[in-house]
């Protein structure tokens, strides 16, 4: 009997961390045990199912980490002392997401790209009437549910992207970052779209990859870096023509999604990029540490020169 099917990999046989962790459930897969041989296309499904379930537990710890703010509300400096800050409820109130669609003429500014901003607005429509605290609690709860679904989908996509070693998706499902930052912002919308684009590109579904990457660029800015990285790899591997189709489809998708809003209110749509470009050091940046330490503005530390900007 073969130790294991050639198209599957038992993590407890190849990963010492997995082997040690498995001691609580019986130990590593035995020397003479055999995994069930499956078609290569579906061999990743059992691992994905387990990891998807585990990812929901990881997000549950993230919700518990925000428990103080969930019960008391998000206010300064309380939210910082209890390390439960989140952009989500604050953006709901500051941008008036419960009252009107962003990016339209006369709407309150929302410092988010188009796709994520529209998703935030749609979620805001489901918030019932109530006090300011109830609005915050409802909006955060709805986003916690949506982010859990996004993470589950992301784990499944990651496992499907490496079907011979699907347990590698555990690095996503069990990442401590999910506990600390998944519920801070709406970044996972762009992360999932970009991951879907990479999955499609890896299966030579170039038009689909281009559409997904275009949507990812409408949601976040960093997928542009992925497009450049894919282009560099394409030059080395001789796939420039496929990359050109990918880039062209991504650009066409971005234009198709953004053009109506650009016509109606270009300033409202592009203001987020101008704000990000001009922004100084902010939460999440190490440059904030010396600023707080000396109690002066960032420009004082840089000799009057502009302070390094956050890429987000």
C-alpha positions, 0 to 999 in steps of 0.5 A: 500500500502506498503511503499516500496518494501522489496527488495529496500531501499530509501536512503532519508528514511534511510540516513539523509544526503541524505534526506537533499540533496534531498531538492533541487529536491523535498525532501525525498520520501513521507511517502505513496509513494511506489517504484516499485517492481522489481526482486532482481537481477535488483533492483540496476540498476536504482540507478546505472544508476543515480550514474554512470552519477553523477560520470562523473560530479565528474571526470569533476571537477577533470579535471577542478582542473588540468586545469592549467597544462593542458594548461601550461604543467607539470613542476616543481615547477609550477605543485606543486604551482597550485596543478595539479601534475599528474604522467601520462604525466610525466611517458609518457615522462620519460619512453618513452611510445610512442617509445617502449614496456616496460619490454622488454630487453633494454627498459626504466624502468617503475615503474609500475606493469605489467598490469598497465604498459602495459595499459599505453603503449597501451594508449601511442600508441594513442598519435599523433606526436607533441610537448612535451606539445602536448604529455602531453596534449594528454596523459592526455586527453586519460587517463582522458577519460579512468579513467572516464570509469573505475570509471563508471564501479567501481560505477556499480560494487559497486552498484551490490555488495549491490543490496538491498542498491545500493545507497551506491555506492554514496560514490564512485561516489561522493567521493572528492578523485575522484576530487583530486587523480583519475587523479594523477595515474593509481591506478584505474585499480587495484581498478576496478579489485579488486572490480570485484574480490570481487563482484565475490567472493560474488556470489560464482564465485570462479574461476572468482574471482581468475582470477580477483584477480590475474590480480589485483595483476599484476596491484597493490600490495594491492590486496594481502592484500585483499587475506589475509583478505578473508583468515582470514574470511574464517577461521572463516566461514569455507570456507578455501577450497573455499579460497584455490581455490581462492588463487590458481587461483590467483597465477596461473593467476599471473604466466600465465601473468607474466611468459613470461615477467620474462623469457624475462626480469625478472629484468625489471619486478621486478625492480618496486618492488625493487624500491618501497621497497627501496624508502623513503618518497615521495609525498603523505606521511606525513613523507615528512613534517618533511623532508621539514621542517628541509631541511634534508634527511629523515635518519637524522630524523630517527637517521640514520635508514631507513626512513619508506617506502611508501607501494605503 
